[in-house]
Amino acid sequence: MERPARRRAPAAISRPIAERRGDADEPTLGVLEGFIGFHLRLAQDASFRSFAQRAGRHDLRPGRFAAMMIIHDNPGINQTALGRLIARDKSTITPLLQGLERQGLVVRRAAANDGRSFVLTLTPAGEATLRELLAQAREHDRKLDEIIGDRKDEFIRLLQRIVQDIG
């Protein structure tokens, strides 16, 4: 009896779903093949890897560029507001900021009006690093624009709706 064709694992996802078929010895995605969340994670991982490679910063973890950009655009922002903007809670924002501080990219200072809160600014080294990363991010985004095409606004609205409705 012949086995039905099975879909390949994520490493093989480079052709449209209808064209992907494996043999009996290949692992399958099974039900994950139809899960939007699974494909969002794969796309996010691919985007982060590509950006880190393009920037030549393999130590660049998700959220660091976004955190630096938000701090740059909002000097003196506190870490609670930063966490809200980049969707990170205290348990993840604190280590992220400690890492940026250790690298000499961010300075955390006690807020003048609240000794329990910290305000954030980029250091001159942080500003220089951010300029380099921003140039790479723009180039990376152009590649994503090529993939998305003229549906970018719609795509971003759908992603924002996901965040808003289930986030």
VMD Tcl script that builds the backbone (N, CA, C; Angstrom):
set m [mol new atoms 501]
animate dup $m
set s [atomselect $m all]
$s set {name element resname resid chain x y z} {
  {N N MET 1 A 0.840 -1.185 0.000}
  {CA C MET 1 A 0.000 0.000 0.000}
  {C C MET 1 A 0.878 1.239 0.000}
  {N N GLU 2 A 0.606 2.171 -0.852}
  {CA C GLU 2 A 1.410 3.385 -0.985}
  {C C GLU 2 A 0.993 4.403 0.062}
  {N N ARG 3 A 2.011 5.007 0.705}
  {CA C ARG 3 A 1.743 6.031 1.713}
  {C C ARG 3 A 1.408 7.355 1.035}
  {N N PRO 4 A 0.528 8.156 1.646}
  {CA C PRO 4 A 0.245 9.481 1.079}
  {C C PRO 4 A 1.458 10.395 1.213}
  {N N ALA 5 A 1.588 11.330 0.294}
  {CA C ALA 5 A 2.691 12.291 0.351}
  {C C ALA 5 A 2.572 13.124 1.618}
  {N N ARG 6 A 3.741 13.448 2.227}
  {CA C ARG 6 A 3.744 14.240 3.459}
  {C C ARG 6 A 4.521 15.517 3.230}
  {N N ARG 7 A 4.172 16.538 3.989}
  {CA C ARG 7 A 4.832 17.840 3.862}
  {C C ARG 7 A 6.174 17.816 4.584}
  {N N ARG 8 A 7.115 18.618 4.077}
  {CA C ARG 8 A 8.454 18.691 4.654}
  {C C ARG 8 A 8.487 19.574 5.891}
  {N N ALA 9 A 9.545 19.416 6.667}
  {CA C ALA 9 A 9.759 20.216 7.874}
  {C C ALA 9 A 10.148 21.643 7.497}
  {N N PRO 10 A 10.161 22.584 8.458}
  {CA C PRO 10 A 10.410 23.998 8.165}
  {C C PRO 10 A 11.652 24.286 7.325}
  {N N ALA 11 A 12.718 23.544 7.487}
  {CA C ALA 11 A 13.940 23.818 6.726}
  {C C ALA 11 A 13.675 23.713 5.222}
  {N N ALA 12 A 12.689 22.952 4.845}
  {CA C ALA 12 A 12.400 22.757 3.436}
  {C C ALA 12 A 11.345 23.725 2.916}
  {N N ILE 13 A 10.858 24.600 3.759}
  {CA C ILE 13 A 9.789 25.507 3.337}
  {C C ILE 13 A 10.378 26.619 2.487}
  {N N SER 14 A 10.391 26.395 1.212}
  {CA C SER 14 A 10.871 27.412 0.277}
  {C C SER 14 A 10.002 27.443 -0.970}
  {N N ARG 15 A 9.158 26.452 -1.112}
  {CA C ARG 15 A 8.241 26.398 -2.244}
  {C C ARG 15 A 6.817 26.522 -1.714}
  {N N PRO 16 A 5.879 26.896 -2.565}
  {CA C PRO 16 A 4.481 26.966 -2.115}
  {C C PRO 16 A 4.025 25.642 -1.512}
  {N N ILE 17 A 3.101 25.727 -0.577}
  {CA C ILE 17 A 2.622 24.542 0.136}
  {C C ILE 17 A 2.203 23.437 -0.827}
  {N N ALA 18 A 1.481 23.779 -1.874}
  {CA C ALA 18 A 0.971 22.769 -2.804}
  {C C ALA 18 A 2.092 21.997 -3.501}
  {N N GLU 19 A 3.283 22.591 -3.599}
  {CA C GLU 19 A 4.400 21.923 -4.280}
  {C C GLU 19 A 5.270 21.116 -3.330}
  {N N ARG 20 A 5.093 21.269 -2.019}
  {CA C ARG 20 A 5.964 20.598 -1.055}
  {C C ARG 20 A 5.438 19.200 -0.747}
  {N N ARG 21 A 6.206 18.225 -1.097}
  {CA C ARG 21 A 5.853 16.848 -0.773}
  {C C ARG 21 A 7.120 16.129 -0.342}
  {N N GLY 22 A 7.017 15.317 0.668}
  {CA C GLY 22 A 8.163 14.550 1.140}
  {C C GLY 22 A 7.938 13.081 0.889}
  {N N ASP 23 A 8.900 12.272 1.293}
  {CA C ASP 23 A 8.685 10.837 1.211}
  {C C ASP 23 A 8.443 10.314 2.617}
  {N N ALA 24 A 8.270 9.035 2.744}
  {CA C ALA 24 A 7.871 8.438 4.017}
  {C C ALA 24 A 8.908 8.634 5.123}
  {N N ASP 25 A 10.157 8.892 4.763}
  {CA C ASP 25 A 11.207 9.033 5.767}
  {C C ASP 25 A 11.410 10.465 6.251}
  {N N GLU 26 A 10.701 11.413 5.678}
  {CA C GLU 26 A 10.877 12.813 6.059}
  {C C GLU 26 A 9.866 13.200 7.129}
  {N N PRO 27 A 10.301 14.020 8.088}
  {CA C PRO 27 A 9.350 14.495 9.092}
  {C C PRO 27 A 8.336 15.443 8.458}
  {N N THR 28 A 7.198 15.573 9.097}
  {CA C THR 28 A 6.139 16.437 8.557}
  {C C THR 28 A 5.777 17.523 9.559}
  {N N LEU 29 A 5.124 18.538 9.050}
  {CA C LEU 29 A 4.590 19.590 9.913}
  {C C LEU 29 A 3.227 19.206 10.462}
  {N N GLY 30 A 2.553 18.335 9.790}
  {CA C GLY 30 A 1.231 17.916 10.225}
  {C C GLY 30 A 0.290 19.105 10.333}
  {N N VAL 31 A -0.418 19.182 11.435}
  {CA C VAL 31 A -1.417 20.216 11.638}
  {C C VAL 31 A -0.806 21.619 11.669}
  {N N LEU 32 A 0.476 21.726 12.019}
  {CA C LEU 32 A 1.130 23.035 12.062}
  {C C LEU 32 A 1.131 23.727 10.703}
  {N N GLU 33 A 1.067 22.951 9.642}
  {CA C GLU 33 A 1.085 23.517 8.290}
  {C C GLU 33 A 0.003 24.577 8.104}
  {N N GLY 34 A -1.126 24.409 8.764}
  {CA C GLY 34 A -2.223 25.353 8.599}
  {C C GLY 34 A -2.349 26.384 9.706}
  {N N PHE 35 A -1.410 26.426 10.647}
  {CA C PHE 35 A -1.499 27.361 11.773}
  {C C PHE 35 A -0.792 28.682 11.436}
  {N N ILE 36 A -1.536 29.766 11.435}
  {CA C ILE 36 A -0.978 31.089 11.160}
  {C C ILE 36 A 0.111 31.428 12.168}
  {N N GLY 37 A -0.137 31.173 13.451}
  {CA C GLY 37 A 0.837 31.503 14.495}
  {C C GLY 37 A 2.183 30.838 14.268}
  {N N PHE 38 A 2.167 29.594 13.830}
  {CA C PHE 38 A 3.405 28.873 13.547}
  {C C PHE 38 A 4.174 29.565 12.425}
  {N N HIS 39 A 3.462 29.957 11.364}
  {CA C HIS 39 A 4.124 30.616 10.241}
  {C C HIS 39 A 4.578 32.031 10.602}
  {N N LEU 40 A 3.846 32.706 11.494}
  {CA C LEU 40 A 4.308 34.009 11.994}
  {C C LEU 40 A 5.639 33.857 12.717}
  {N N ARG 41 A 5.752 32.816 13.550}
  {CA C ARG 41 A 7.008 32.585 14.275}
  {C C ARG 41 A 8.147 32.268 13.321}
  {N N LEU 42 A 7.892 31.426 12.316}
  {CA C LEU 42 A 8.939 31.112 11.338}
  {C C LEU 42 A 9.382 32.365 10.595}
  {N N ALA 43 A 8.408 33.189 10.198}
  {CA C ALA 43 A 8.733 34.419 9.476}
  {C C ALA 43 A 9.512 35.376 10.370}
  {N N GLN 44 A 9.107 35.494 11.631}
  {CA C GLN 44 A 9.818 36.373 12.558}
  {C C GLN 44 A 11.252 35.887 12.760}
  {N N ASP 45 A 11.412 34.594 12.978}
  {CA C ASP 45 A 12.760 34.041 13.154}
  {C C ASP 45 A 13.625 34.291 11.920}
  {N N ALA 46 A 13.072 34.069 10.740}
  {CA C ALA 46 A 13.827 34.289 9.500}
  {C C ALA 46 A 14.205 35.761 9.367}
  {N N SER 47 A 13.278 36.641 9.697}
  {CA C SER 47 A 13.550 38.079 9.601}
  {C C SER 47 A 14.648 38.482 10.576}
  {N N PHE 48 A 14.573 38.005 11.814}
  {CA C PHE 48 A 15.594 38.350 12.815}
  {C C PHE 48 A 16.968 37.827 12.403}
  {N N ARG 49 A 17.014 36.581 11.905}
  {CA C ARG 49 A 18.305 36.017 11.469}
  {C C ARG 49 A 18.883 36.819 10.315}
  {N N SER 50 A 18.035 37.164 9.361}
  {CA C SER 50 A 18.487 37.925 8.197}
  {C C SER 50 A 18.999 39.297 8.609}
  {N N PHE 51 A 18.282 39.975 9.495}
  {CA C PHE 51 A 18.700 41.293 9.953}
  {C C PHE 51 A 20.020 41.212 10.709}
  {N N ALA 52 A 20.155 40.245 11.610}
  {CA C ALA 52 A 21.394 40.094 12.371}
  {C C ALA 52 A 22.570 39.813 11.441}
  {N N GLN 53 A 22.340 38.977 10.428}
  {CA C GLN 53 A 23.407 38.675 9.465}
  {C C GLN 53 A 23.758 39.920 8.651}
  {N N ARG 54 A 22.754 40.627 8.166}
  {CA C ARG 54 A 22.973 41.839 7.370}
  {C C ARG 54 A 23.732 42.880 8.186}
  {N N ALA 55 A 23.379 43.019 9.456}
  {CA C ALA 55 A 24.011 44.013 10.312}
  {C C ALA 55 A 25.381 43.552 10.809}
  {N N GLY 56 A 25.710 42.259 10.565}
  {CA C GLY 56 A 26.976 41.733 11.053}
  {C C GLY 56 A 27.001 41.635 12.574}
  {N N ARG 57 A 25.829 41.521 13.171}
  {CA C ARG 57 A 25.686 41.478 14.629}
  {C C ARG 57 A 24.928 40.219 15.016}
  {N N HIS 58 A 25.637 39.110 15.096}
  {CA C HIS 58 A 24.988 37.852 15.432}
  {C C HIS 58 A 24.572 37.813 16.900}
  {N N ASP 59 A 25.067 38.773 17.687}
  {CA C ASP 59 A 24.656 38.872 19.088}
  {C C ASP 59 A 23.390 39.712 19.234}
  {N N LEU 60 A 22.905 40.241 18.128}
  {CA C LEU 60 A 21.731 41.107 18.157}
  {C C LEU 60 A 20.499 40.263 18.437}
  {N N ARG 61 A 19.927 40.455 19.607}
  {CA C ARG 61 A 18.743 39.701 19.986}
  {C C ARG 61 A 17.497 40.506 19.655}
  {N N PRO 62 A 16.402 39.790 19.431}
  {CA C PRO 62 A 15.155 40.492 19.145}
  {C C PRO 62 A 14.834 41.509 20.236}
  {N N GLY 63 A 14.405 42.635 19.849}
  {CA C GLY 63 A 14.021 43.668 20.801}
  {C C GLY 63 A 15.086 44.709 21.069}
  {N N ARG 64 A 16.362 44.392 20.891}
  {CA C ARG 64 A 17.427 45.370 21.194}
  {C C ARG 64 A 17.384 46.559 20.243}
  {N N PHE 65 A 17.279 46.285 18.955}
  {CA C PHE 65 A 17.199 47.384 17.996}
  {C C PHE 65 A 15.957 48.225 18.270}
  {N N ALA 66 A 14.820 47.565 18.475}
  {CA C ALA 66 A 13.574 48.298 18.745}
  {C C ALA 66 A 13.707 49.130 20.017}
  {N N ALA 67 A 14.286 48.563 21.060}
  {CA C ALA 67 A 14.457 49.303 22.322}
  {C C ALA 67 A 15.334 50.529 22.097}
  {N N MET 68 A 16.441 50.355 21.379}
  {CA C MET 68 A 17.343 51.480 21.133}
  {C C MET 68 A 16.658 52.559 20.302}
  {N N MET 69 A 15.863 52.151 19.317}
  {CA C MET 69 A 15.167 53.118 18.476}
  {C C MET 69 A 14.143 53.909 19.295}
  {N N ILE 70 A 13.414 53.227 20.160}
  {CA C ILE 70 A 12.417 53.898 21.004}
  {C C ILE 70 A 13.111 54.854 21.973}
  {N N ILE 71 A 14.219 54.437 22.568}
  {CA C ILE 71 A 14.960 55.312 23.493}
  {C C ILE 71 A 15.484 56.532 22.746}
  {N N HIS 72 A 16.009 56.325 21.550}
  {CA C HIS 72 A 16.497 57.431 20.726}
  {C C HIS 72 A 15.376 58.438 20.452}
  {N N ASP 73 A 14.211 57.923 20.069}
  {CA C ASP 73 A 13.085 58.788 19.724}
  {C C ASP 73 A 12.403 59.408 20.944}
  {N N ASN 74 A 12.649 58.853 22.130}
  {CA C ASN 74 A 12.011 59.308 23.367}
  {C C ASN 74 A 13.031 59.388 24.497}
  {N N PRO 75 A 14.057 60.232 24.376}
  {CA C PRO 75 A 15.085 60.283 25.423}
  {C C PRO 75 A 14.447 60.595 26.774}
  {N N GLY 76 A 14.878 59.848 27.784}
  {CA C GLY 76 A 14.315 60.027 29.121}
  {C C GLY 76 A 13.099 59.159 29.388}
  {N N ILE 77 A 12.743 58.284 28.433}
  {CA C ILE 77 A 11.620 57.373 28.634}
  {C C ILE 77 A 11.924 56.452 29.811}
  {N N ASN 78 A 10.907 56.066 30.558}
  {CA C ASN 78 A 11.173 55.119 31.644}
  {C C ASN 78 A 11.021 53.698 31.120}
  {N N GLN 79 A 11.556 52.748 31.872}
  {CA C GLN 79 A 11.588 51.386 31.356}
  {C C GLN 79 A 10.207 50.752 31.295}
  {N N THR 80 A 9.268 51.209 32.098}
  {CA C THR 80 A 7.901 50.688 32.026}
  {C C THR 80 A 7.256 51.083 30.702}
  {N N ALA 81 A 7.379 52.346 30.331}
  {CA C ALA 81 A 6.810 52.816 29.058}
  {C C ALA 81 A 7.501 52.134 27.882}
  {N N LEU 82 A 8.822 51.973 27.959}
  {CA C LEU 82 A 9.549 51.277 26.904}
  {C C LEU 82 A 9.026 49.856 26.766}
  {N N GLY 83 A 8.873 49.165 27.885}
  {CA C GLY 83 A 8.364 47.794 27.857}
  {C C GLY 83 A 7.004 47.701 27.191}
  {N N ARG 84 A 6.120 48.658 27.500}
  {CA C ARG 84 A 4.791 48.669 26.869}
  {C C ARG 84 A 4.910 48.836 25.352}
  {N N LEU 85 A 5.766 49.756 24.911}
  {CA C LEU 85 A 5.887 50.034 23.478}
  {C C LEU 85 A 6.460 48.864 22.680}
  {N N ILE 86 A 7.363 48.111 23.285}
  {CA C ILE 86 A 7.966 46.984 22.551}
  {C C ILE 86 A 7.418 45.634 23.027}
  {N N ALA 87 A 6.319 45.685 23.787}
  {CA C ALA 87 A 5.618 44.474 24.235}
  {C C ALA 87 A 6.512 43.535 25.040}
  {N N ARG 88 A 7.195 44.093 26.025}
  {CA C ARG 88 A 8.033 43.302 26.933}
  {C C ARG 88 A 7.622 43.610 28.359}
  {N N ASP 89 A 7.568 42.566 29.188}
  {CA C ASP 89 A 7.250 42.795 30.593}
  {C C ASP 89 A 8.541 43.020 31.376}
  {N N LYS 90 A 8.391 43.310 32.658}
  {CA C LYS 90 A 9.548 43.652 33.494}
  {C C LYS 90 A 10.594 42.539 33.511}
  {N N SER 91 A 10.148 41.289 33.476}
  {CA C SER 91 A 11.093 40.170 33.543}
  {C C SER 91 A 11.977 40.079 32.307}
  {N N THR 92 A 11.556 40.662 31.177}
  {CA C THR 92 A 12.399 40.623 29.981}
  {C C THR 92 A 13.020 41.978 29.656}
  {N N ILE 93 A 12.366 43.067 30.049}
  {CA C ILE 93 A 12.914 44.396 29.737}
  {C C ILE 93 A 14.152 44.678 30.591}
  {N N THR 94 A 14.138 44.238 31.840}
  {CA C THR 94 A 15.286 44.508 32.720}
  {C C THR 94 A 16.562 43.861 32.193}
  {N N PRO 95 A 16.572 42.552 31.871}
  {CA C PRO 95 A 17.802 41.964 31.321}
  {C C PRO 95 A 18.210 42.579 29.983}
  {N N LEU 96 A 17.240 42.930 29.152}
  {CA C LEU 96 A 17.550 43.569 27.879}
  {C C LEU 96 A 18.304 44.876 28.126}
  {N N LEU 97 A 17.792 45.690 29.041}
  {CA C LEU 97 A 18.442 46.971 29.342}
  {C C LEU 97 A 19.790 46.776 30.023}
  {N N GLN 98 A 19.894 45.788 30.892}
  {CA C GLN 98 A 21.184 45.507 31.535}
  {C C GLN 98 A 22.234 45.131 30.494}
  {N N GLY 99 A 21.830 44.354 29.478}
  {CA C GLY 99 A 22.753 43.994 28.408}
  {C C GLY 99 A 23.192 45.203 27.607}
  {N N LEU 100 A 22.249 46.078 27.272}
  {CA C LEU 100 A 22.591 47.300 26.534}
  {C C LEU 100 A 23.479 48.211 27.372}
  {N N GLU 101 A 23.228 48.225 28.670}
  {CA C GLU 101 A 24.042 49.038 29.574}
  {C C GLU 101 A 25.467 48.478 29.665}
  {N N ARG 102 A 25.588 47.146 29.790}
  {CA C ARG 102 A 26.913 46.505 29.839}
  {C C ARG 102 A 27.715 46.771 28.574}
  {N N GLN 103 A 27.033 46.855 27.445}
  {CA C GLN 103 A 27.707 47.123 26.165}
  {C C GLN 103 A 28.028 48.607 25.998}
  {N N GLY 104 A 27.607 49.434 26.941}
  {CA C GLY 104 A 27.885 50.852 26.875}
  {C C GLY 104 A 26.998 51.598 25.884}
  {N N LEU 105 A 25.810 51.040 25.596}
  {CA C LEU 105 A 24.926 51.634 24.601}
  {C C LEU 105 A 23.801 52.462 25.221}
  {N N VAL 106 A 23.451 52.155 26.449}
  {CA C VAL 106 A 22.339 52.810 27.147}
  {C C VAL 106 A 22.776 53.178 28.556}
  {N N VAL 107 A 22.256 54.298 29.031}
  {CA C VAL 107 A 22.455 54.714 30.424}
  {C C VAL 107 A 21.088 54.720 31.091}
  {N N ARG 108 A 21.017 54.064 32.267}
  {CA C ARG 108 A 19.807 54.111 33.090}
  {C C ARG 108 A 20.113 54.986 34.297}
  {N N ARG 109 A 19.252 55.967 34.529}
  {CA C ARG 109 A 19.412 56.853 35.683}
  {C C ARG 109 A 18.110 56.883 36.455}
  {N N ALA 110 A 18.226 57.068 37.754}
  {CA C ALA 110 A 17.017 57.201 38.568}
  {C C ALA 110 A 16.250 58.436 38.109}
  {N N ALA 111 A 14.942 58.294 38.002}
  {CA C ALA 111 A 14.091 59.421 37.607}
  {C C ALA 111 A 14.112 60.470 38.708}
  {N N ALA 112 A 14.130 61.724 38.319}
  {CA C ALA 112 A 14.189 62.828 39.283}
  {C C ALA 112 A 12.976 62.834 40.210}
  {N N ASN 113 A 11.822 62.475 39.675}
  {CA C ASN 113 A 10.603 62.542 40.465}
  {C C ASN 113 A 10.201 61.222 41.116}
  {N N ASP 114 A 10.943 60.136 40.836}
  {CA C ASP 114 A 10.600 58.827 41.396}
  {C C ASP 114 A 11.858 57.970 41.459}
  {N N GLY 115 A 12.406 57.819 42.640}
  {CA C GLY 115 A 13.644 57.070 42.826}
  {C C GLY 115 A 13.523 55.587 42.503}
  {N N ARG 116 A 12.293 55.084 42.380}
  {CA C ARG 116 A 12.107 53.662 42.059}
  {C C ARG 116 A 12.094 53.419 40.556}
  {N N SER 117 A 11.998 54.489 39.786}
  {CA C SER 117 A 11.897 54.378 38.336}
  {C C SER 117 A 13.196 54.851 37.684}
  {N N PHE 118 A 13.491 54.286 36.527}
  {CA C PHE 118 A 14.681 54.670 35.775}
  {C C PHE 118 A 14.284 55.341 34.471}
  {N N VAL 119 A 15.065 56.329 34.070}
  {CA C VAL 119 A 14.910 56.938 32.755}
  {C C VAL 119 A 16.091 56.494 31.906}
  {N N LEU 120 A 15.868 56.442 30.610}
  {CA C LEU 120 A 16.840 55.839 29.700}
  {C C LEU 120 A 17.281 56.817 28.624}
  {N N THR 121 A 18.562 56.776 28.332}
  {CA C THR 121 A 19.110 57.534 27.203}
  {C C THR 121 A 20.179 56.681 26.535}
  {N N LEU 122 A 20.397 56.946 25.269}
  {CA C LEU 122 A 21.486 56.282 24.560}
  {C C LEU 122 A 22.781 57.027 24.842}
  {N N THR 123 A 23.852 56.283 24.921}
  {CA C THR 123 A 25.178 56.883 25.042}
  {C C THR 123 A 25.630 57.306 23.644}
  {N N PRO 124 A 26.718 58.071 23.530}
  {CA C PRO 124 A 27.246 58.361 22.187}
  {C C PRO 124 A 27.550 57.080 21.405}
  {N N ALA 125 A 28.061 56.055 22.080}
  {CA C ALA 125 A 28.308 54.773 21.398}
  {C C ALA 125 A 26.986 54.134 20.969}
  {N N GLY 126 A 25.956 54.291 21.793}
  {CA C GLY 126 A 24.633 53.778 21.445}
  {C C GLY 126 A 24.061 54.479 20.235}
  {N N GLU 127 A 24.238 55.799 20.179}
  {CA C GLU 127 A 23.762 56.568 19.020}
  {C C GLU 127 A 24.486 56.122 17.751}
  {N N ALA 128 A 25.795 55.931 17.841}
  {CA C ALA 128 A 26.576 55.499 16.670}
  {C C ALA 128 A 26.152 54.097 16.224}
  {N N THR 129 A 25.981 53.204 17.186}
  {CA C THR 129 A 25.540 51.843 16.863}
  {C C THR 129 A 24.159 51.875 16.231}
  {N N LEU 130 A 23.274 52.695 16.788}
  {CA C LEU 130 A 21.925 52.784 16.252}
  {C C LEU 130 A 21.926 53.310 14.817}
  {N N ARG 131 A 22.771 54.285 14.517}
  {CA C ARG 131 A 22.857 54.799 13.139}
  {C C ARG 131 A 23.226 53.670 12.175}
  {N N GLU 132 A 24.195 52.856 12.564}
  {CA C GLU 132 A 24.609 51.728 11.719}
  {C C GLU 132 A 23.476 50.718 11.572}
  {N N LEU 133 A 22.829 50.389 12.697}
  {CA C LEU 133 A 21.745 49.416 12.665}
  {C C LEU 133 A 20.554 49.937 11.860}
  {N N LEU 134 A 20.274 51.224 11.972}
  {CA C LEU 134 A 19.146 51.801 11.244}
  {C C LEU 134 A 19.366 51.713 9.737}
  {N N ALA 135 A 20.583 51.947 9.304}
  {CA C ALA 135 A 20.887 51.815 7.874}
  {C C ALA 135 A 20.651 50.368 7.428}
  {N N GLN 136 A 21.081 49.427 8.242}
  {CA C GLN 136 A 20.876 48.015 7.911}
  {C C GLN 136 A 19.397 47.647 7.981}
  {N N ALA 137 A 18.675 48.203 8.955}
  {CA C ALA 137 A 17.242 47.920 9.096}
  {C C ALA 137 A 16.470 48.431 7.888}
  {N N ARG 138 A 16.846 49.592 7.402}
  {CA C ARG 138 A 16.165 50.132 6.216}
  {C C ARG 138 A 16.398 49.233 5.002}
  {N N GLU 139 A 17.619 48.767 4.848}
  {CA C GLU 139 A 17.925 47.865 3.737}
  {C C GLU 139 A 17.172 46.541 3.906}
  {N N HIS 140 A 17.139 46.026 5.117}
  {CA C HIS 140 A 16.409 44.791 5.419}
  {C C HIS 140 A 14.919 44.975 5.109}
  {N N ASP 141 A 14.369 46.118 5.486}
  {CA C ASP 141 A 12.951 46.383 5.255}
  {C C ASP 141 A 12.653 46.487 3.767}
  {N N ARG 142 A 13.605 46.988 2.981}
  {CA C ARG 142 A 13.411 47.035 1.524}
  {C C ARG 142 A 13.250 45.616 0.959}
  {N N LYS 143 A 14.023 44.694 1.509}
  {CA C LYS 143 A 13.893 43.292 1.067}
  {C C LYS 143 A 12.515 42.757 1.437}
  {N N LEU 144 A 12.044 43.059 2.632}
  {CA C LEU 144 A 10.703 42.627 3.029}
  {C C LEU 144 A 9.649 43.294 2.148}
  {N N ASP 145 A 9.865 44.567 1.803}
  {CA C ASP 145 A 8.944 45.281 0.902}
  {C C ASP 145 A 8.851 44.567 -0.447}
  {N N GLU 146 A 9.969 44.048 -0.939}
  {CA C GLU 146 A 9.956 43.321 -2.209}
  {C C GLU 146 A 9.066 42.085 -2.111}
  {N N ILE 147 A 9.116 41.434 -0.962}
  {CA C ILE 147 A 8.319 40.220 -0.764}
  {C C ILE 147 A 6.835 40.565 -0.634}
  {N N ILE 148 A 6.523 41.574 0.161}
  {CA C ILE 148 A 5.132 41.947 0.438}
  {C C ILE 148 A 4.517 42.710 -0.729}
  {N N GLY 149 A 5.318 43.506 -1.404}
  {CA C GLY 149 A 4.826 44.259 -2.549}
  {C C GLY 149 A 3.892 45.383 -2.144}
  {N N ASP 150 A 2.929 45.647 -2.999}
  {CA C ASP 150 A 2.040 46.785 -2.774}
  {C C ASP 150 A 0.985 46.520 -1.703}
  {N N ARG 151 A 1.071 45.384 -1.039}
  {CA C ARG 151 A 0.123 45.053 0.032}
  {C C ARG 151 A 0.679 45.343 1.424}
  {N N LYS 152 A 1.772 46.110 1.492}
  {CA C LYS 152 A 2.428 46.354 2.778}
  {C C LYS 152 A 1.489 46.989 3.804}
  {N N ASP 153 A 0.765 48.029 3.425}
  {CA C ASP 153 A -0.125 48.690 4.382}
  {C C ASP 153 A -1.168 47.713 4.922}
  {N N GLU 154 A -1.726 46.907 4.036}
  {CA C GLU 154 A -2.722 45.905 4.457}
  {C C GLU 154 A -2.080 44.873 5.377}
  {N N PHE 155 A -0.880 44.420 5.018}
  {CA C PHE 155 A -0.177 43.421 5.816}
  {C C PHE 155 A 0.099 43.958 7.230}
  {N N ILE 156 A 0.592 45.176 7.317}
  {CA C ILE 156 A 0.867 45.779 8.631}
  {C C ILE 156 A -0.427 45.932 9.421}
  {N N ARG 157 A -1.509 46.352 8.774}
  {CA C ARG 157 A -2.803 46.464 9.475}
  {C C ARG 157 A -3.245 45.115 10.026}
  {N N LEU 158 A -3.063 44.039 9.252}
  {CA C LEU 158 A -3.442 42.709 9.729}
  {C C LEU 158 A -2.585 42.291 10.928}
  {N N LEU 159 A -1.285 42.559 10.854}
  {CA C LEU 159 A -0.416 42.232 11.987}
  {C C LEU 159 A -0.810 43.037 13.222}
  {N N GLN 160 A -1.110 44.309 13.033}
  {CA C GLN 160 A -1.549 45.149 14.154}
  {C C GLN 160 A -2.862 44.650 14.728}
  {N N ARG 161 A -3.738 44.186 13.880}
  {CA C ARG 161 A -5.017 43.654 14.366}
  {C C ARG 161 A -4.795 42.395 15.190}
  {N N ILE 162 A -3.871 41.553 14.763}
  {CA C ILE 162 A -3.542 40.368 15.551}
  {C C ILE 162 A -3.102 40.785 16.945}
  {N N VAL 163 A -2.189 41.756 17.011}
  {CA C VAL 163 A -1.691 42.235 18.305}
  {C C VAL 163 A -2.836 42.795 19.144}
  {N N GLN 164 A -3.661 43.625 18.519}
  {CA C GLN 164 A -4.749 44.279 19.234}
  {C C GLN 164 A -5.809 43.288 19.712}
  {N N ASP 165 A -6.197 42.359 18.857}
  {CA C ASP 165 A -7.323 41.492 19.174}
  {C C ASP 165 A -6.963 40.282 20.019}
  {N N ILE 166 A -5.725 39.802 19.922}
  {CA C ILE 166 A -5.379 38.627 20.721}
  {C C ILE 166 A -4.165 38.820 21.607}
  {N N GLY 167 A -3.516 39.988 21.498}
  {CA C GLY 167 A -2.296 40.266 22.255}
  {C C GLY 167 A -2.517 40.569 23.645}
}
mol reanalyze $m
mol bondsrecalc $m
mol representation Tube
mol addrep $m
